[in-house]
Amino acid sequence: MKIGGFLKQSFVDFPATISAVIFTSGCNINCWYCHNRELIDGTKEEDISLDYIYDFLEKRKGFLDGVVISGGEPTLQTDLLDVIKRLKNMGFKVKLDTNGTNPDVLEKALLFVDFVAMDIKTCPENYQKVVGKVDIENIKRSVKILMNSNCDYEFRTTFAPGISFEDIEKIAKFVQGAKRFALQTYRPQGSNWPKQPPENYEKALNIIKKYIFNAFIR
């Protein structure tokens, strides 16, 4: 596994769970607003081994309850399932963050993980404008797989500039009836794009709640 970073403790990355976070290096899409841009091309790799992480986690049992595998895009890592199984055997709950581009890997991971957070970048017809080349059918398959699973999950969308209220409604319809939906605040990464005003978030949230009961701003 190519490790781009390791956060030893987090109270916000795994709902109701104190967790460590493994950031994998490399992503197969390129969102211009990504807050982990240094991980996209896969060249950033920390001098941290899985053995070091396993040893650290073993010592933190009782203080940490879970581990988040994030990115980058974790489903690109060929040993992802092996790592998830190892963490589960150690007694940790595991959360997977994904962009949904690899439904086959996601489906296999669902046999072991406790929670999945899948990013919905925009409405289906606008995907390539935001992330570049992507097979939207894979995104649709991942949505269907999650919504038909017994795993806890959430969909999440960053309310970035360029995403309209019309797009928000199409996104909500796309995942209508989902267990959870997080509307995430946009954080400028050196760009001149302004943040959305607070009232826009409330308006967008009200739109989403027409289709998804458990929706909130993060």
C-alpha positions in Angstrom: 0.0 0.0 0.0 1.3 3.4 -1.0 0.9 5.6 2.1 0.6 9.3 1.6 0.0 10.2 5.2 -1.1 8.9 8.6 -3.2 10.7 11.2 -2.8 9.1 14.6 -6.1 10.3 16.0 -9.3 11.9 14.7 -12.6 12.6 16.2 -14.3 13.7 13.0 -13.5 11.3 10.2 -15.5 8.3 11.4 -19.0 9.0 12.8 -19.2 8.3 16.6 -15.8 6.6 16.4 -12.3 7.7 17.6 -10.1 6.7 14.8 -6.7 6.8 13.1 -6.6 7.7 9.4 -4.5 6.1 6.7 -4.2 8.3 3.5 -3.3 6.3 0.4 -1.4 7.9 -2.4 -2.8 8.1 -5.9 -6.2 9.0 -7.4 -7.8 8.2 -10.7 -9.8 11.5 -10.9 -8.7 15.1 -10.6 -11.2 17.4 -8.7 -9.9 21.0 -9.0 -10.9 21.8 -5.4 -9.5 18.6 -3.8 -7.9 19.4 -0.4 -5.5 16.4 -0.7 -4.1 17.4 -4.1 -0.6 16.3 -3.2 -1.9 12.7 -3.2 -3.5 12.7 -6.7 -0.5 11.8 -8.9 0.7 9.1 -6.6 4.2 10.4 -6.2 3.8 11.5 -2.5 4.7 8.6 -0.3 5.5 8.9 3.4 8.3 6.9 5.0 5.7 4.9 7.0 5.3 1.2 6.6 2.2 -0.8 7.3 4.1 -2.7 10.0 4.7 0.6 11.8 1.0 1.4 11.6 0.0 -2.0 12.8 2.4 -1.7 15.7 1.1 1.8 16.6 -2.5 0.6 16.5 -1.8 -2.4 18.6 -0.5 -0.1 21.3 -3.5 2.2 21.0 -6.2 -0.5 21.5 -8.6 0.9 24.0 -8.0 4.5 23.0 -8.8 4.1 19.3 -11.9 2.3 18.1 -11.5 2.4 14.4 -9.4 3.1 11.3 -10.3 5.1 8.3 -8.7 4.3 4.9 -8.9 7.4 2.8 -7.0 9.0 0.0 -6.3 9.6 -2.8 -8.5 6.7 -3.8 -8.0 3.6 -1.7 -9.6 1.2 -4.1 -6.6 1.6 -6.4 -4.4 -0.2 -3.8 -4.0 -3.8 -4.7 -3.6 -4.9 -1.1 -6.6 -2.9 0.2 -8.7 -6.0 1.1 -5.7 -7.6 2.9 -5.2 -4.4 5.0 -8.9 -4.2 5.8 -8.9 -7.8 7.0 -5.8 -7.3 9.1 -7.4 -4.2 10.8 -10.6 -6.1 11.5 -8.7 -9.1 12.9 -7.0 -6.6 15.3 -10.4 -5.6 16.6 -10.8 -2.3 14.9 -13.9 -1.0 13.0 -12.9 0.1 9.5 -14.3 3.0 7.4 -13.5 3.3 3.7 -13.6 6.6 1.8 -14.1 6.2 -2.0 -15.0 8.1 -5.1 -17.0 5.1 -6.3 -15.1 4.5 -9.5 -14.2 0.9 -8.7 -17.5 -0.8 -7.9 -16.1 -4.3 -8.0 -13.5 -3.5 -5.3 -16.1 -1.7 -3.3 -18.4 -4.7 -3.4 -15.7 -7.0 -2.1 -14.7 -4.4 0.6 -18.3 -4.3 1.9 -17.9 -7.9 3.2 -15.5 -6.5 5.8 -15.9 -2.8 6.4 -18.2 -1.1 8.9 -18.8 2.2 7.1 -18.3 3.6 3.7 -18.3 7.3 2.7 -18.7 7.8 -1.1 -18.2 11.2 -2.7 -20.8 12.3 -5.2 -18.9 15.0 -7.1 -21.9 16.4 -9.0 -25.0 15.3 -10.9 -24.3 12.4 -13.3 -24.4 14.4 -16.5 -21.8 16.9 -15.3 -19.3 14.5 -13.8 -16.6 14.8 -16.5 -16.7 18.6 -16.2 -15.7 18.3 -12.6 -13.4 15.3 -12.4 -12.2 14.6 -15.9 -12.6 11.3 -17.7 -14.7 8.9 -15.7 -17.1 6.0 -16.5 -20.3 7.3 -15.0 -21.8 3.8 -15.1 -19.3 2.7 -12.5 -20.4 5.6 -10.3 -24.0 4.5 -10.7 -23.1 0.9 -9.9 -21.3 1.9 -6.7 -24.4 3.9 -5.6 -26.6 1.0 -6.2 -24.3 -1.4 -4.5 -24.1 0.7 -1.4 -27.8 1.5 -1.2 -28.6 -2.3 -1.5 -26.0 -3.3 1.1 -26.3 -3.9 4.9 -23.3 -1.7 5.5 -23.6 1.7 7.1 -22.7 4.4 4.6 -23.1 8.0 3.6 -22.9 10.0 0.4 -21.2 13.4 0.5 -21.0 16.3 -1.9 -18.7 19.3 -1.5 -20.7 22.4 -2.3 -18.0 23.9 -4.5 -18.3 26.9 -6.8 -19.9 25.9 -10.1 -22.4 23.5 -8.4 -25.8 25.0 -8.8 -29.0 24.5 -6.8 -30.3 22.6 -9.8 -27.3 20.3 -9.6 -27.9 19.8 -5.9 -31.4 18.7 -6.6 -30.3 16.3 -9.3 -27.7 14.8 -6.9 -30.3 14.3 -4.2 -32.6 12.6 -6.7 -29.7 10.4 -7.8 -29.2 9.0 -4.3 -32.8 9.5 -3.2 -33.6 7.5 0.0 -29.9 7.2 1.1 -29.2 6.5 4.7 -27.1 9.6 5.2 -26.0 12.6 3.1 -23.4 15.2 4.1 -23.2 18.5 2.3 -19.6 19.5 2.8 -18.3 23.0 3.0 -16.0 24.1 0.2 -12.5 25.2 1.4 -10.5 27.2 -1.2 -7.2 25.7 -2.0 -5.3 28.7 -3.3 -8.0 29.6 -5.8 -9.8 32.8 -6.2 -13.2 31.1 -6.1 -15.2 32.5 -3.1 -16.9 30.3 -0.5 -20.6 29.8 -0.7 -22.5 32.2 1.7 -24.1 30.4 4.7 -27.6 31.0 3.4 -26.7 29.0 0.2 -25.9 25.9 2.3 -29.2 26.1 4.1 -31.1 26.5 0.9 -29.2 23.5 -0.6 -29.8 21.4 2.5 -33.5 22.1 2.3 -33.5 20.9 -1.3 -31.7 17.7 -0.3 -34.0 17.0 2.5 -36.9 16.6 0.1 -35.3 13.4 -1.0 -33.0 12.3 1.9 -34.3 12.4 5.5 -30.9 12.2 7.2 -29.1 15.1 5.5 -26.8 17.6 7.2 -24.1 20.2 6.6 -20.5 19.2 7.5 
